[in-house]
Each structure stands twice: as structure tokens, then as C-alpha cells.
Amino acid sequence: MDKVLIQTFLPLSDNRGQRFSVDWYIALSHEFNERFGGVTVYQQAPVTGLWKEEEQHTVKDELIIFEVMADKFDNIFWKRLKEQLEQQFRQESILIRSYPIQIM
């Protein structure tokens, strides 16, 4: 059975180090559970993301990853969600990526 695995990476805090509301993550978890019938949230040991913002400046984020499986990737839904999350979490860009997978 072919499916799509979709991962959404969200920061735990803003650029000043202020933590975002736990309620935001809970609401997204509920939304994904209702829409996709389940969600996996990697939050016990947040992952660390590093990237070069400028040649000499590295940015570091602690992240939570939300993972869902779907029959197909709905471009309209994910584009709208990405824009909403970028505004809500005050980010230039939120990473959402998808992979085709096969369920055995």
C-alpha cells in the first residue's frame, strides 16, 4: 500500500529564546489526528537544526517534528498550513517535507 509520509518541523522558541505556547503544539496535534487519523510527535528529545544564515553566522533551533501519513500530498492544504505556521511561529520559513512510502 503506497502512502506519503509528511513531516512538519516546528521551533520550540523564537529568535529571542522565548518558548512558544504548548497549546499551539497540542492544537496542531489534534488537527493532524482528526485529519489524518493519527500523528507521531517527536518531542521527548528535541532535535537541533543548524544552518548558515550568512557565511559566518550559524543559526540553531530546537525543533519538534510532527509526522503524518496520507494517501496523497494535498498541495493546497499544506501550502495554507505552512503560511499559517510561519506567521504563528514568526518564522521566515517552516520546513514541511514529504516522502513516498510503502506500508507492509
Residue pairs with C-beta under 8 A, 6 or more apart in sequence:
1 102
1 103
2 100
2 101
2 102
2 103
3 69
3 70
3 71
3 100
3 101
3 102
3 103
4 69
4 70
4 71
4 72
4 73
4 98
4 99
4 100
4 101
5 67
5 68
5 69
5 98
5 99
5 100
5 101
6 67
6 68
6 69
6 70
6 73
6 78
6 96
6 97
6 98
7 65
7 66
7 67
7 95
7 96
7 97
7 98
8 28
8 65
8 66
8 67
8 81
8 85
8 94
8 95
8 96
9 49
9 63
9 64
9 65
9 94
9 95
9 96
10 20
10 25
10 28
10 63
10 64
10 65
10 66
10 85
10 89
10 94
11 20
11 61
11 62
11 63
11 89
11 91
12 19
12 20
12 46
12 61
12 62
12 63
12 64
13 19
13 20
13 62
14 20
14 89
14 90
15 90
20 89
24 88
24 89
25 41
25 43
25 64
28 66
28 85
29 39
29 41
29 66
32 38
32 39
32 66
32 68
33 39
35 68
36 68
36 69
36 70
38 68
38 69
39 66
39 67
39 68
40 66
40 67
40 68
41 64
41 65
41 66
41 67
42 64
42 65
42 66
42 67
43 64
46 62
46 63
46 64
47 62
47 63
47 65
48 60
48 61
48 62
48 63
49 60
49 61
49 62
49 63
50 58
50 59
50 60
51 58
51 59
52 58
52 59
53 59
69 101
69 103
73 98
78 96
78 98
81 96
82 94
82 96
85 91
85 94
86 92
86 93
86 94
